[in-house]
Amino acid sequence: MPPHVLGALYAYRTCEFSTLAKDGTPITVPTSPVILPAQNRLLVTTSISLPNKAFNVRRDGRVALLFSDPTASGLHAPPAVLIQGDATAPDQVETSTPELDQLWSILAVRQPASNAYGANALTRWFFDWYYMRLLIWIVPSRVRWWDNGDFAAAPQEVEARHVG
């Protein structure tokens, strides 16, 4: 993957994460993934109180992440990036892994107001369910990007063996 595409993935604040519902309908929600190029995968998480993303992945692991809104990224005319891949969602609740800790660090910088909730012991106790996460691991099979976010242009593409 070209450096400018990988750099854009790190700079984007959110992406649109799509899974497939039981009837095959695409379900898309905003999320903040962790980019893990050394592992050739990405991490998306969901709270145990909102498990549908994980349920959908367990039924059908085909997923997509679209990085298309560069708001607050600091980038001018970055590429829009579509990652298609295969996901797994282990049936295990996690509260602390190195990758999950990385996500909390990223969110603390991107959403500083959220630090107030995590700093208060009473709030953490009442909202402990929020910090209990289901992990969704995504292995890319294809990455497409549109330079300058121009969807009218033909995308460039890299297959899985060249991702990372």
C-alpha positions in Angstrom: 0.0 0.0 0.0 1.5 3.4 -0.9 2.7 5.5 2.1 0.2 8.3 1.3 -2.7 5.8 1.6 -1.5 4.3 4.9 -0.8 7.8 6.2 -4.4 8.8 5.4 -5.7 5.8 7.3 -3.9 6.9 10.4 -5.1 10.5 10.0 -8.8 9.8 9.5 -10.8 10.1 12.7 -13.5 7.6 11.8 -14.6 5.3 9.0 -17.8 3.7 7.9 -17.7 0.0 9.0 -20.1 -2.3 7.1 -21.2 -5.8 8.1 -24.0 -8.0 6.7 -27.2 -8.6 8.6 -28.8 -12.0 8.7 -30.8 -11.3 5.6 -27.7 -10.0 3.7 -28.6 -6.3 4.1 -25.5 -4.2 4.6 -25.4 -2.5 8.0 -23.0 0.5 8.2 -22.0 2.3 11.3 -19.2 4.9 12.1 -16.3 3.6 14.1 -12.6 4.3 15.0 -10.5 1.4 14.0 -6.9 0.6 15.0 -4.6 0.2 12.0 -2.1 -2.6 12.6 0.0 -2.9 9.4 2.7 -5.0 11.1 0.0 -7.7 11.7 -1.6 -7.0 8.3 -5.0 -6.4 10.0 -7.2 -3.8 11.6 -9.2 -3.9 14.8 -12.7 -2.6 15.4 -14.4 -3.0 18.8 -17.9 -2.9 20.1 -19.3 -2.7 23.6 -21.0 -5.7 25.0 -24.1 -3.6 25.1 -24.1 -3.2 21.3 -23.0 -6.6 20.0 -24.7 -6.6 16.6 -21.5 -5.9 14.7 -19.9 -8.9 16.3 -23.0 -11.1 15.7 -23.0 -10.1 12.0 -19.3 -10.9 11.6 -19.8 -14.3 13.2 -22.5 -15.1 10.7 -20.7 -13.7 7.7 -17.2 -12.4 8.0 -17.2 -10.3 4.8 -16.8 -6.6 5.9 -15.8 -3.3 4.5 -14.3 -0.1 5.9 -14.7 3.2 4.0 -12.5 6.1 5.0 -14.2 9.0 3.2 -14.6 11.9 5.6 -11.3 13.7 6.4 -12.9 16.1 8.9 -10.3 16.9 11.6 -7.6 14.8 9.9 -5.4 17.7 9.1 -5.1 16.5 5.6 -6.0 18.5 2.5 -7.6 16.4 -0.3 -6.5 13.0 1.1 -7.4 9.8 -0.7 -10.7 8.1 0.1 -9.9 4.5 1.0 -12.1 1.4 0.9 -10.8 -1.8 2.6 -12.6 -5.0 2.0 -11.7 -8.0 4.0 -12.6 -11.0 6.2 -13.4 -10.5 9.9 -13.5 -12.7 12.9 -15.1 -11.8 16.3 -14.0 -14.2 19.0 -16.7 -15.0 21.6 -14.6 -13.5 24.4 -15.1 -10.2 26.3 -11.9 -8.2 26.6 -11.1 -5.3 28.9 -7.3 -4.9 28.2 -5.1 -6.1 25.4 -2.2 -4.2 23.8 -4.4 -3.3 20.8 -7.3 -2.2 22.9 -5.0 -0.1 25.0 -3.8 1.5 21.8 -7.4 2.3 20.8 -8.1 4.0 24.2 -4.9 6.1 23.7 -6.0 7.1 20.2 -9.5 8.0 21.4 -8.1 10.0 24.4 -6.3 12.2 21.9 -9.1 12.5 19.4 -11.9 12.9 21.9 -10.3 14.6 24.9 -13.7 15.3 26.6 -14.1 11.5 27.0 -11.2 11.5 29.4 -13.4 13.0 32.1 -15.5 9.9 32.1 -12.6 7.5 32.4 -10.9 9.6 35.1 -13.9 9.3 37.5 -14.1 6.0 39.4 -17.8 6.3 40.0 -18.4 6.9 36.2 -16.2 3.9 35.4 -18.2 1.8 37.8 -21.6 2.8 36.4 -20.4 2.4 32.8 -18.1 -0.6 33.2 -20.1 -2.3 30.4 -18.7 0.3 28.0 -15.2 -0.8 28.7 -16.0 -4.5 28.2 -15.3 -5.0 24.5 -15.9 -7.5 21.8 -12.9 -7.4 19.4 -13.4 -7.7 15.6 -10.2 -8.5 13.7 -10.2 -7.6 10.0 -7.7 -9.1 7.5 -7.8 -7.0 4.3 -8.3 -8.8 1.0 -8.4 -5.7 -1.1 -7.7 -2.0 -0.7 -9.0 0.5 -3.2 -8.4 4.3 -3.0 -9.4 7.4 -4.9 -6.8 10.0 -4.9 -8.0 13.4 -3.6 -11.2 11.6 -2.6 -12.5 11.9 -6.2 -15.1 9.1 -6.5 -15.7 10.1 -10.1 -12.2 8.9 -11.0 -11.3 5.2 -11.3 -9.9 3.8 -8.1 -6.4 2.3 -7.7 -6.3 -1.1 -6.1 -4.0 -3.4 -4.2 -4.8 -7.1 -3.6 -4.2 -8.7 -0.2 -0.7 -10.0 -0.7 0.5 -6.4 -1.2 -1.4 -4.9 1.8 0.5 -3.8 4.9 
